Amino acid sequence: MADDDLWERNAGWWQEGFTDGADAEYEEQILPLARECLTGAARVLDVGTGEGQIARLAAREGASLVVGVDPTIAQLQLAHERGGGANYARANADALPFPDGTFDAVVVCLVFEHIADHEPAIAEIARVLEPGGRFAFFLNHPLLQAPNSGWIVDHILDEQYWRIGPYLVEDVSMEELAPGVVLPFVHRPLSQYVNAMAAHGLLVERMEEPMPPEGFLARAPEYRDAATIPRLLLMVARKLR
């Protein structure tokens, strides 16, 4: 089954579990960080918008133009239903249907982990940003996506620790996130993103690796045991030219 078909089939799982107040990480961490990153932006593009929760946030914060793009029809249908002042279009990250320099801010949230080739998409983001524009780039932390990484409980040595798999190896895997929900995940080291951004004039000005929020840690004791392992990475870049 093609990746596009998988996202169409599993759109409802995402919408029910991660939007409209359902997910603590979005409510307590991602959306507040996105609001901070987009403060003062007038023309905002949300790449991989899903059902539009970050696009709606940008509209609420006063941007005069907000556009969310996503390749998944089921996500865009719900985005239109939920409204909120944003506009939506069907598009892939590596072929954005906008002229050069259209936006003064672009936000991408938990999208590039599912893109097979990140460089054309970063090039497109840089192209549609005006000089001086900002890029807010949210990722599942690459430490989490390294193959075979995970929380280890060693009962013999009475130790608990986070095991990092082969971090420098790019890897594509199909992960079962819930019963019957299998989606592709791409691991690549952080340097690949930063170097691609630099090649297209996007200078990283800020980086955050926040501790998981309280609402997530409260879900299970083992989550709190791993509270020092960052799940989220945020980079904020500025277009130089």
C-alpha positions in Angstrom: 0.0 0.0 0.0 1.3 3.5 -0.9 2.2 5.9 1.9 -0.5 8.3 0.7 -3.1 5.5 1.1 -1.9 4.8 4.6 -2.3 8.4 5.7 -5.8 8.6 4.1 -6.8 5.4 5.9 -5.4 6.5 9.3 -6.5 10.1 9.2 -9.3 9.4 11.7 -6.8 7.9 14.2 -4.7 11.1 14.1 -7.7 13.4 14.3 -9.2 11.6 17.3 -6.0 11.2 19.2 -3.9 14.3 18.5 -6.2 17.3 17.8 -9.0 19.3 19.3 -7.5 19.1 22.8 -7.0 15.3 22.8 -3.2 15.2 23.2 -1.3 16.7 26.1 1.9 17.2 24.1 0.1 19.3 21.6 -1.9 21.3 24.1 0.8 21.8 26.8 3.9 22.0 24.6 3.7 22.1 20.8 0.9 24.7 20.4 2.3 27.1 23.0 5.7 26.9 21.3 4.1 27.4 17.9 2.3 30.4 19.2 5.5 31.9 20.4 7.3 31.2 17.1 4.6 32.8 15.0 4.1 35.9 17.1 3.9 38.9 14.8 3.9 36.9 11.6 1.5 38.3 8.9 1.6 35.6 6.2 2.0 32.0 7.5 2.3 28.7 5.7 1.7 25.5 7.7 3.2 22.6 5.7 1.7 19.2 6.6 -1.2 21.0 8.3 -3.2 17.9 8.9 -6.7 19.0 10.1 -5.3 22.5 10.6 -4.8 23.0 14.3 -1.6 25.1 13.9 -3.0 27.0 10.9 -6.1 27.9 13.1 -3.7 29.0 15.9 -1.9 31.3 13.5 -5.2 32.8 12.3 -6.2 33.4 15.9 -2.9 35.1 16.6 -3.7 37.7 13.9 -1.9 36.7 10.8 -3.6 38.3 7.8 -3.0 35.3 5.5 -2.7 31.7 6.7 -2.5 28.7 4.4 -2.2 25.1 5.4 -1.1 22.4 2.8 -1.4 18.7 3.2 -1.5 15.8 0.7 -4.2 13.9 2.6 -7.8 14.6 1.5 -9.4 13.3 4.7 -7.3 15.8 6.7 -8.2 18.7 4.5 -11.9 17.9 4.6 -11.9 18.2 8.4 -9.7 21.3 8.3 -12.3 23.0 6.1 -15.1 21.8 8.4 -13.4 23.2 11.5 -12.8 26.5 9.7 -11.0 29.0 12.0 -9.9 31.6 9.4 -7.2 29.6 7.5 -7.1 28.6 3.8 -6.2 25.1 2.7 -4.7 23.5 -0.4 -3.7 20.0 -1.3 0.1 19.8 -1.9 3.2 18.0 -1.1 6.1 19.7 0.8 8.4 19.3 -2.2 6.1 21.1 -4.6 4.5 24.1 -2.9 2.1 26.0 -5.2 3.2 29.5 -4.3 5.5 32.2 -5.8 8.9 32.9 -4.3 8.8 34.9 -1.1 5.1 34.6 -0.5 5.3 34.1 3.3 7.1 35.7 6.2 6.7 32.5 8.4 6.6 28.8 7.6 5.8 26.2 10.3 6.3 22.4 9.9 5.2 20.2 12.8 6.1 16.4 13.0 6.1 16.0 9.2 9.7 15.4 8.0 9.8 12.1 9.9 7.5 10.8 7.2 9.2 12.4 4.1 11.5 10.1 2.2 13.7 12.9 0.7 14.0 16.0 3.0 16.2 18.2 0.8 13.7 19.1 -1.9 11.1 20.0 0.8 13.5 22.2 2.7 14.5 23.9 -0.6 10.8 24.6 -1.3 10.3 26.1 2.2 13.2 28.4 1.7 11.9 29.4 -1.7 8.5 30.5 -0.5 9.9 32.4 2.5 10.8 36.1 2.0 14.3 37.2 3.0 14.3 37.6 6.8 11.3 35.2 7.2 11.3 32.6 9.9 11.0 28.8 9.8 9.7 27.0 12.8 10.7 23.3 12.4 9.2 20.7 14.9 10.6 17.2 14.8 10.2 14.0 16.8 13.7 14.1 18.4 16.1 12.1 16.2 17.2 10.2 19.3 13.8 8.7 19.5 13.8 7.7 15.8 17.2 6.1 15.7 16.6 2.4 14.9 16.3 0.2 18.0 16.5 3.1 20.5 14.4 2.8 23.6 14.1 2.8 27.3 16.0 -0.2 28.9 15.4 -1.7 32.3 18.4 -3.9 33.2 17.2 -6.1 36.1 20.6 -7.8 36.5 22.6 -4.5 37.0 19.5 -2.8 38.5 19.9 0.1 36.0 17.5 2.0 33.7 18.8 3.9 30.7 18.0 5.1 27.2 19.7 3.0 24.6 20.5 4.9 21.4 20.6 2.8 18.2 22.7 3.4 15.1 22.1 7.1 15.1 24.2 8.0 12.0 22.4 5.5 9.8 19.4 6.8 7.8 16.6 4.3 8.3 13.0 3.9 7.1 10.7 1.7 9.1 7.0 0.9 9.3 5.9 1.4 12.9 2.7 0.2 14.4 1.4 3.1 16.5 -1.9 1.5 17.5 -3.7 -1.7 16.6 -4.0 -1.7 12.9 -2.3 1.7 12.5 1.0 1.3 10.7 2.8 4.3 9.3 6.3 5.0 7.8 8.9 6.8 9.9 12.2 8.0 8.6 15.2 8.5 10.9 18.1 10.7 9.8 20.7 12.4 11.9 20.1 16.0 12.9 23.1 17.2 10.8 21.2 16.3 7.6 18.5 18.7 8.4 20.8 21.5 9.6 23.1 21.2 6.5 20.2 21.2 4.1 18.8 24.3 5.8 22.2 26.0 5.6 22.5 25.1 1.9 19.3 27.1 1.3 20.1 30.1 3.4 18.2 29.1 6.5 20.2 30.0 9.6 19.2 28.3 12.8 18.9 30.9 15.5 17.2 28.9 18.3 16.9 25.3 19.3 14.8 23.7 22.0 14.8 20.2 23.4 12.0 20.4 26.1 11.3 17.9 28.7 8.0 16.1 28.0 5.0 18.0 29.5 3.3 17.0 32.7 0.2 15.8 30.9 2.2 13.3 29.0 4.4 12.2 32.0 1.2 11.6 34.1 0.0 8.9 31.7 2.2 6.1 33.0 5.0 5.6 35.6 7.5 4.6 33.0 6.9 7.8 31.1 8.0 9.8 34.2 11.0 7.5 34.6 12.1 8.7 31.1 11.4 12.4 31.7 15.0 13.4 30.9 14.8 12.0 27.4 13.5 14.7 25.0 10.7 13.6 22.7 10.5 16.9 20.8 13.0 19.0 18.9 12.3 22.6 17.8 14.6 24.6 15.5 13.8 28.2 14.5 15.7 29.5 11.5 15.8 32.8 9.6 16.1 33.1 5.8 19.3 35.1 5.1 18.8 35.7 1.4 
